[in-house]
Amino acid sequence: MAQEYTVEQLNHGRKVWDFMRWDYWAFGISGFLLILSIAIMGVKGFNWGLDFTGGTVIEITLEKPVDMDQMRESLQKAGFEEPLLQNFGSSRDIMVRMPPVHDANGSQELGSKVVHVINETTSQNATVKRIEFVGPSVGADLAQTGAMALMVALISILIYVGFRFEWRLAAGVVIALAHDVVITMGVLSLFHIEID
């Protein structure tokens, strides 16, 4: 026959950390962060990347590595707004991301101009591997699909936890997940981190 113990008997001789006495503080801080995150998202918005806003991606290969800051400055002086340069693969492979142009033909012309500026700046012959144009409508579809996927995931978790355990636990899990997502999005908005 199983013997019954009280909580005090089980914890006899042990240090008991009564963390539940801070529950009002925890709810208060959590609620404050949630409201603050929503306000920041409303005021600052998001720094959407190329996949969401549209634009042009140009992948080039150079003969030898170059200074990325110097190339960025040269492109800005040549009139290109907000060029984003990064290495991929090796230090000779460079990806240049540019804001949207109106059509794919403009994107090809933009690619030729970028390569010309890079060739002049580096005194090398850049080889174009790829020029890709992403239209703004594709970005809108991607954002809508992402939001739908998030909703389906939350509902699926709600159903699974509700079926496997209890509905009130399922509701708590989904609220906690939504809380974490909102605060994370608030941090991304606050620090203007690119969402791509």
VENVEN-V99059 format. One record per residue. N is the residue number from 1. RES is the residue in one small letter. OMEGA is omega in whole degrees, -180 to 180 (999 if undefined). NEAR is the number of other ideal C-beta (glycine too) atoms within 8 Angstrom. Layout:
# VENVEN-V99059
{{N	RES	OMEGA	NEAR} {N	RES	OMEGA	NEAR}}
This chain:
# VENVEN-V99059
{{1	m	-177	2} {2	a	179	3} {3	q	-179	4} {4	e	178	4} {5	y	173	6} {6	t	179	6} {7	v	-180	6} {8	e	179	6} {9	q	-180	7} {10	l	-177	7} {11	n	-178	8} {12	h	178	6} {13	g	180	3} {14	r	175	5} {15	k	-180	3} {16	v	178	5} {17	w	-178	4} {18	d	-177	5} {19	f	180	5} {20	m	177	5} {21	r	179	5} {22	w	-174	7} {23	d	180	7} {24	y	177	6} {25	w	-179	7} {26	a	178	8} {27	f	-180	8} {28	g	180	8} {29	i	180	8} {30	s	178	9} {31	g	178	8} {32	f	179	8} {33	l	179	10} {34	l	179	11} {35	i	178	8} {36	l	179	9} {37	s	179	14} {38	i	179	10} {39	a	179	8} {40	i	179	11} {41	m	180	12} {42	g	-177	5} {43	v	-174	6} {44	k	-176	8} {45	g	-177	6} {46	f	175	9} {47	n	-177	10} {48	w	178	10} {49	g	-176	9} {50	l	-178	11} {51	d	-179	9} {52	f	-176	12} {53	t	-173	11} {54	g	180	11} {55	g	-177	12} {56	t	175	15} {57	v	179	13} {58	i	177	16} {59	e	-180	13} {60	i	175	14} {61	t	179	9} {62	l	-180	14} {63	e	178	5} {64	k	-178	6} {65	p	-180	5} {66	v	178	11} {67	d	-176	5} {68	m	-180	10} {69	d	178	6} {70	q	178	9} {71	m	179	14} {72	r	178	10} {73	e	180	8} {74	s	179	12} {75	l	179	14} {76	q	178	10} {77	k	180	6} {78	a	175	8} {79	g	178	5} {80	f	-178	11} {81	e	174	7} {82	e	175	6} {83	p	178	12} {84	l	-178	8} {85	l	175	11} {86	q	177	8} {87	n	171	9} {88	f	-177	7} {89	g	179	4} {90	s	-180	5} {91	s	177	5} {92	r	180	9} {93	d	-176	13} {94	i	174	16} {95	m	178	11} {96	v	177	13} {97	r	-178	12} {98	m	175	15} {99	p	-173	8} {100	p	167	10} {101	v	-170	11} {102	h	-179	4} {103	d	-178	7} {104	a	178	6} {105	n	176	6} {106	g	178	9} {107	s	178	13} {108	q	179	9} {109	e	177	8} {110	l	178	12} {111	g	179	12} {112	s	180	8} {113	k	179	10} {114	v	179	15} {115	v	179	12} {116	h	179	8} {117	v	-180	12} {118	i	178	16} {119	n	179	11} {120	e	-177	8} {121	t	-173	10} {122	t	-175	10} {123	s	178	5} {124	q	174	10} {125	n	179	5} {126	a	177	11} {127	t	180	7} {128	v	178	10} {129	k	-175	7} {130	r	169	7} {131	i	-176	11} {132	e	178	8} {133	f	177	10} {134	v	-179	12} {135	g	180	8} {136	p	-180	8} {137	s	176	7} {138	v	179	10} {139	g	179	14} {140	a	177	9} {141	d	-180	8} {142	l	179	10} {143	a	-180	10} {144	q	179	8} {145	t	178	8} {146	g	178	8} {147	a	179	8} {148	m	179	8} {149	a	178	8} {150	l	179	9} {151	m	179	8} {152	v	179	8} {153	a	-180	8} {154	l	179	11} {155	i	178	8} {156	s	178	8} {157	i	178	12} {158	l	-179	12} {159	i	-178	9} {160	y	-178	9} {161	v	177	12} {162	g	179	12} {163	f	-174	5} {164	r	-177	5} {165	f	180	6} {166	e	-178	6} {167	w	-179	6} {168	r	174	6} {169	l	180	10} {170	a	179	15} {171	a	178	10} {172	g	179	8} {173	v	-179	11} {174	v	177	12} {175	i	179	8} {176	a	178	8} {177	l	179	10} {178	a	177	9} {179	h	-179	10} {180	d	179	8} {181	v	-179	9} {182	v	180	11} {183	i	177	11} {184	t	178	8} {185	m	176	11} {186	g	177	14} {187	v	177	10} {188	l	179	11} {189	s	-178	14} {190	l	-177	8} {191	f	176	6} {192	h	179	7} {193	i	-176	7} {194	e	176	7} {195	i	-175	9} {196	d	999	7}}
